[in-house]
Amino acid sequence: MLKHLSRPLLIAAALSFTLPGFASEDKRPGHFKGKPSPTLEEAFDNLASYNRKLETLLAGELTPQVMAEIHQTTYTLENALKKIESEVDDLAETLEEVHLASESNDTATTSNKGRVYLGVAQKLARQ
């Protein structure tokens, strides 16, 4: 079981160091919004595709036009990471509910919340 949890925990740890450095869009008027990531699946899709885009841009000459494209690309990446962070935070809370329910022999909550936990955890583990 710990082997399956290691990847999501690594993602969560990495995000906890990365996301506080992001400035809020509310404090940066006139900037791009980026492509939204309303679901975890879309967040991972956006992360993968925009990482490839960023990699391609960084492989060439960093002209002012390319720098502007990189700047725009980062907004979508930030949105994806924020969604993943939110999902990981919620997942940790759900796991804690499973933990506490199992401790008190609450089989209904353990079963229900355990299934909710696994539904999200399995999505993270596939990434």
Accessible surface in RSA format (square Angstrom, percent):
REM  Atomic radii and reference values for relative SASA: ProtOr
REM  Chains: A
REM  Algorithm: Lee & Richards
REM  Probe-radius: 1.40
REM  Slices: 20
REM RES _ NUM      All-atoms   Total-Side   Main-Chain    Non-polar    All polar
REM                ABS   REL    ABS   REL    ABS   REL    ABS   REL    ABS   REL
RES MET A   1   143.27  74.2 101.47  67.2  41.79  99.5  73.69  62.6  69.58  92.2
RES LEU A   2   141.64  78.9 135.93  97.2   5.71  14.4 136.20  95.6   5.45  14.7
RES LYS A   3   177.14  86.4 158.92  97.5  18.22  43.4 109.45  98.5  67.69  72.1
RES HIS A   4   128.21  70.1 120.66  83.9   7.55  19.3  78.81  81.2  49.40  57.5
RES LEU A   5    24.60  13.7  24.60  17.6   0.00   0.0  24.60  17.3   0.00   0.0
RES SER A   6    53.30  45.0  47.74  63.7   5.56  12.8  36.42  77.6  16.88  23.6
RES ARG A   7   126.69  53.2 125.95  64.2   0.74   1.8  35.43  48.4  91.25  55.3
RES PRO A   8     6.85   5.0   6.37   5.8   0.48   1.7   6.57   5.4   0.28   1.7
RES LEU A   9   107.55  59.9 103.86  74.3   3.68   9.3 104.26  73.2   3.29   8.8
RES LEU A  10   123.71  68.9 119.38  85.4   4.33  10.9 120.17  84.4   3.54   9.5
RES ILE A  11    37.07  21.1  33.07  24.6   3.99   9.6  36.79  26.5   0.27   0.7
RES ALA A  12    25.14  23.1  19.52  30.1   5.62  12.8  20.93  29.5   4.21  11.2
RES ALA A  13    46.65  42.9  39.50  61.0   7.16  16.3  46.48  65.5   0.17   0.5
RES ALA A  14    56.57  52.0  47.62  73.5   8.95  20.4  55.65  78.4   0.92   2.4
RES LEU A  15     8.26   4.6   8.26   5.9   0.00   0.0   8.26   5.8   0.00   0.0
RES SER A  16    63.03  53.3  48.06  64.1  14.97  34.5  43.54  92.7  19.49  27.3
RES PHE A  17   172.64  86.4 145.09  89.9  27.55  71.7 148.36  89.9  24.28  69.5
RES THR A  18    60.56  43.1  49.37  50.1  11.19  26.7  34.92  46.9  25.64  38.8
RES LEU A  19    13.79   7.7   7.34   5.3   6.45  16.2   7.51   5.3   6.28  16.9
RES PRO A  20   105.81  77.1  67.85  61.9  37.95 138.0  81.05  66.9  24.75 153.8
RES GLY A  21    70.15  86.5   0.00   N/A  70.15  86.5  39.30 107.8  30.85  69.1
RES PHE A  22    55.38  27.7  35.48  22.0  19.90  51.8  37.65  22.8  17.73  50.7
RES ALA A  23    44.68  41.1  32.49  50.1  12.18  27.7  42.47  59.8   2.20   5.8
RES SER A  24    42.90  36.3  34.13  45.6   8.77  20.2  28.22  60.1  14.69  20.6
RES GLU A  25    50.80  29.2  40.74  30.8  10.06  24.0  21.82  42.2  28.98  23.7
RES ASP A  26   136.22  95.4 103.95 103.5  32.27  76.3  33.79  79.5 102.43 102.2
RES LYS A  27   168.39  82.2 139.87  85.8  28.52  67.9  92.01  82.8  76.38  81.4
RES ARG A  28    55.86  23.5  49.62  25.3   6.25  14.9  30.82  42.1  25.04  15.2
RES PRO A  29   116.93  85.2  93.40  85.1  23.53  85.5 102.68  84.8  14.25  88.6
RES GLY A  30    89.79 110.7   0.00   N/A  89.79 110.7  43.43 119.2  46.36 103.8
RES HIS A  31    82.55  45.1  58.17  40.4  24.38  62.4  33.99  35.0  48.56  56.5
RES PHE A  32    99.87  50.0  93.72  58.1   6.15  16.0  98.76  59.9   1.11   3.2
RES LYS A  33   159.45  77.8 152.71  93.7   6.74  16.1  96.30  86.7  63.15  67.3
RES GLY A  34    28.37  35.0   0.00   N/A  28.37  35.0  12.42  34.1  15.95  35.7
RES LYS A  35   109.67  53.5 100.99  62.0   8.69  20.7  59.62  53.7  50.05  53.3
RES PRO A  36    90.28  65.8  84.95  77.4   5.33  19.4  87.42  72.2   2.87  17.8
RES SER A  37    10.98   9.3   0.34   0.5  10.64  24.5   0.82   1.7  10.16  14.2
RES PRO A  38    83.10  60.6  57.31  52.2  25.79  93.7  69.31  57.2  13.79  85.7
RES THR A  39    58.59  41.7  55.72  56.5   2.88   6.9  56.26  75.6   2.34   3.5
RES LEU A  40     7.32   4.1   5.01   3.6   2.31   5.8   5.01   3.5   2.31   6.2
RES GLU A  41    82.16  47.2  78.58  59.4   3.59   8.5  61.62 119.2  20.55  16.8
RES GLU A  42    72.29  41.5  71.88  54.4   0.41   1.0  28.93  56.0  43.36  35.4
RES ALA A  43     0.00   0.0   0.00   0.0   0.00   0.0   0.00   0.0   0.00   0.0
RES PHE A  44    17.30   8.7  13.43   8.3   3.87  10.1  13.77   8.4   3.53  10.1
RES ASP A  45    96.72  67.7  90.68  90.3   6.03  14.3  27.06  63.7  69.66  69.5
RES ASN A  46     5.19   3.6   5.19   5.0   0.00   0.0   0.00   0.0   5.19   5.0
RES LEU A  47    36.56  20.4  36.56  26.2   0.00   0.0  36.56  25.7   0.00   0.0
RES ALA A  48    45.74  42.1  37.65  58.1   8.09  18.4  44.93  63.3   0.81   2.1
RES SER A  49    42.02  35.5  36.75  49.0   5.27  12.1  31.20  66.4  10.82  15.2
RES TYR A  50    48.45  22.6  48.45  27.6   0.00   0.0  16.71  12.6  31.74  39.1
RES ASN A  51    67.78  46.7  63.28  61.2   4.50  10.8  21.49  51.7  46.29  44.7
RES ARG A  52   143.18  60.1 141.52  72.1   1.66   3.9  68.48  93.6  74.69  45.3
RES LYS A  53    89.06  43.4  82.58  50.7   6.48  15.4  47.59  42.8  41.46  44.2
RES LEU A  54    39.19  21.8  39.19  28.0   0.00   0.0  39.19  27.5   0.00   0.0
RES GLU A  55   119.36  68.5 114.43  86.6   4.94  11.8  41.66  80.6  77.70  63.4
RES THR A  56    99.30  70.6  88.95  90.2  10.35  24.7  66.86  89.8  32.44  49.0
RES LEU A  57    22.36  12.5  19.08  13.6   3.28   8.3  21.56  15.1   0.80   2.2
RES LEU A  58    95.90  53.4  76.33  54.6  19.56  49.2  76.43  53.7  19.47  52.4
RES ALA A  59    91.52  84.1  47.29  73.0  44.23 100.6  59.35  83.6  32.17  85.2
RES GLY A  60    44.61  55.0   0.00   N/A  44.61  55.0  35.14  96.4   9.47  21.2
RES GLU A  61   140.31  80.6 119.17  90.2  21.14  50.3  52.29 101.1  88.02  71.9
RES LEU A  62    90.04  50.1  65.13  46.6  24.91  62.6  65.13  45.7  24.91  67.0
RES THR A  63    44.18  31.4  40.94  41.5   3.24   7.7  40.93  55.0   3.26   4.9
RES PRO A  64   120.32  87.7 107.70  98.2  12.62  45.9 114.15  94.2   6.17  38.3
RES GLN A  65   133.59  74.7 124.64  91.1   8.95  21.3  42.78  91.1  90.82  68.9
RES VAL A  66    27.94  18.4  27.94  25.3   0.00   0.0  27.94  24.3   0.00   0.0
RES MET A  67    98.86  51.2  94.55  62.6   4.31  10.3  92.78  78.9   6.08   8.1
RES ALA A  68    50.03  46.0  42.26  65.2   7.76  17.7  49.02  69.0   1.01   2.7
RES GLU A  69    58.55  33.6  57.50  43.5   1.05   2.5  24.58  47.5  33.96  27.7
RES ILE A  70    23.17  13.2  23.17  17.3   0.00   0.0  23.17  16.7   0.00   0.0
RES HIS A  71    73.77  40.3  70.14  48.8   3.63   9.3  48.42  49.9  25.36  29.5
RES GLN A  72    78.08  43.7  73.47  53.7   4.61  11.0  10.74  22.9  67.34  51.1
RES THR A  73     1.56   1.1   0.00   0.0   1.56   3.7   1.48   2.0   0.08   0.1
RES THR A  74    43.99  31.3  43.99  44.6   0.00   0.0  36.74  49.3   7.25  11.0
RES TYR A  75     0.37   0.2   0.31   0.2   0.06   0.1   0.34   0.3   0.03   0.0
RES THR A  76     4.01   2.9   4.01   4.1   0.00   0.0   0.00   0.0   4.01   6.1
RES LEU A  77    15.94   8.9  15.94  11.4   0.00   0.0  15.94  11.2   0.00   0.0
RES GLU A  78    18.52  10.6  18.49  14.0   0.04   0.1   3.57   6.9  14.96  12.2
RES ASN A  79    27.70  19.1  22.48  21.7   5.21  12.5   8.79  21.2  18.90  18.3
RES ALA A  80     0.00   0.0   0.00   0.0   0.00   0.0   0.00   0.0   0.00   0.0
RES LEU A  81    31.81  17.7  31.81  22.8   0.00   0.0  31.81  22.3   0.00   0.0
RES LYS A  82    73.91  36.1  69.83  42.8   4.08   9.7  54.48  49.0  19.43  20.7
RES LYS A  83    49.32  24.1  44.82  27.5   4.50  10.7  16.84  15.2  32.48  34.6
RES ILE A  84     1.44   0.8   1.44   1.1   0.00   0.0   1.44   1.0   0.00   0.0
RES GLU A  85    52.08  29.9  51.93  39.3   0.15   0.4   7.52  14.5  44.57  36.4
RES SER A  86    49.99  42.2  44.36  59.2   5.63  13.0  25.73  54.8  24.26  34.0
RES GLU A  87    32.20  18.5  31.95  24.2   0.25   0.6   0.28   0.5  31.93  26.1
RES VAL A  88    15.04   9.9  14.59  13.2   0.45   1.1  14.59  12.7   0.45   1.2
RES ASP A  89    74.37  52.1  70.51  70.2   3.87   9.1  19.43  45.7  54.94  54.8
RES ASP A  90    76.96  53.9  75.54  75.2   1.42   3.3  23.70  55.8  53.25  53.1
RES LEU A  91    13.70   7.6  11.24   8.0   2.46   6.2  13.53   9.5   0.18   0.5
RES ALA A  92    60.56  55.7  48.72  75.2  11.84  26.9  54.68  77.0   5.88  15.6
RES GLU A  93   113.96  65.4 108.10  81.8   5.86  13.9  41.32  79.9  72.64  59.3
RES THR A  94    17.13  12.2  17.13  17.4   0.00   0.0   0.08   0.1  17.05  25.8
RES LEU A  95    64.16  35.7  64.16  45.9   0.00   0.0  64.16  45.1   0.00   0.0
RES GLU A  96    86.38  49.6  84.70  64.1   1.68   4.0  39.07  75.6  47.31  38.6
RES GLU A  97    69.51  39.9  65.58  49.6   3.93   9.4  31.09  60.1  38.42  31.4
RES VAL A  98    25.00  16.5  25.00  22.6   0.00   0.0  25.00  21.7   0.00   0.0
RES HIS A  99    93.90  51.3  89.10  61.9   4.80  12.3  55.14  56.8  38.76  45.1
RES LEU A 100    92.89  51.7  89.14  63.8   3.75   9.4  89.41  62.8   3.49   9.4
RES ALA A 101     6.52   6.0   1.91   2.9   4.61  10.5   5.90   8.3   0.61   1.6
RES SER A 102    65.30  55.2  42.26  56.4  23.05  53.1  30.56  65.1  34.75  48.7
RES GLU A 103   124.22  71.3  86.47  65.4  37.75  89.9  46.75  90.4  77.47  63.2
RES SER A 104    80.98  68.4  50.69  67.6  30.29  69.8  51.61 109.9  29.37  41.1
RES ASN A 105   123.66  85.3 107.92 104.3  15.74  37.9  28.78  69.3  94.88  91.7
RES ASP A 106    56.31  39.4  48.83  48.6   7.48  17.7  19.29  45.4  37.02  36.9
RES THR A 107   100.89  71.8  94.14  95.4   6.75  16.1  66.47  89.3  34.42  52.0
RES ALA A 108    64.52  59.3  54.82  84.6   9.71  22.1  63.86  89.9   0.66   1.8
RES THR A 109    43.97  31.3  40.98  41.5   2.99   7.1  21.57  29.0  22.39  33.9
RES THR A 110    41.04  29.2  39.30  39.8   1.74   4.1  38.36  51.5   2.68   4.0
RES SER A 111    45.82  38.7  36.00  48.1   9.81  22.6  32.75  69.7  13.07  18.3
RES ASN A 112    94.91  65.5  90.32  87.3   4.60  11.1  24.17  58.2  70.75  68.4
RES LYS A 113    69.91  34.1  69.91  42.9   0.00   0.0  25.77  23.2  44.15  47.0
RES GLY A 114    12.85  15.8   0.00   N/A  12.85  15.8  12.85  35.3   0.00   0.0
RES ARG A 115   165.39  69.4 155.35  79.2  10.04  23.9  65.79  89.9  99.59  60.4
RES VAL A 116    82.07  54.0  73.14  66.2   8.93  21.5  80.86  70.3   1.21   3.3
RES TYR A 117     9.09   4.2   8.92   5.1   0.17   0.5   7.74   5.8   1.36   1.7
RES LEU A 118    77.73  43.3  77.73  55.6   0.00   0.0  77.73  54.6   0.00   0.0
RES GLY A 119    35.23  43.4   0.00   N/A  35.23  43.4  31.83  87.4   3.40   7.6
RES VAL A 120    31.51  20.7  31.51  28.5   0.00   0.0  31.51  27.4   0.00   0.0
RES ALA A 121     8.59   7.9   7.70  11.9   0.88   2.0   7.96  11.2   0.63   1.7
RES GLN A 122    95.51  53.4  93.86  68.6   1.65   3.9  28.06  59.7  67.45  51.2
RES LYS A 123    67.28  32.8  67.02  41.1   0.26   0.6  26.64  24.0  40.65  43.3
RES LEU A 124     0.00   0.0   0.00   0.0   0.00   0.0   0.00   0.0   0.00   0.0
RES ALA A 125    40.78  37.5  23.01  35.5  17.77  40.4  23.51  33.1  17.27  45.7
RES ARG A 126   171.56  72.0 134.71  68.7  36.85  87.7  70.24  96.0 101.32  61.4
RES GLN A 127    71.82  40.2  57.84  42.3  13.98  33.3  20.49  43.6  51.33  38.9
END  Absolute sums over single chains surface
CHAIN  1 A     8375.2       7126.8       1248.4       5148.8       3226.3
END  Absolute sums over all chains
TOTAL          8375.2       7126.8       1248.4       5148.8       3226.3
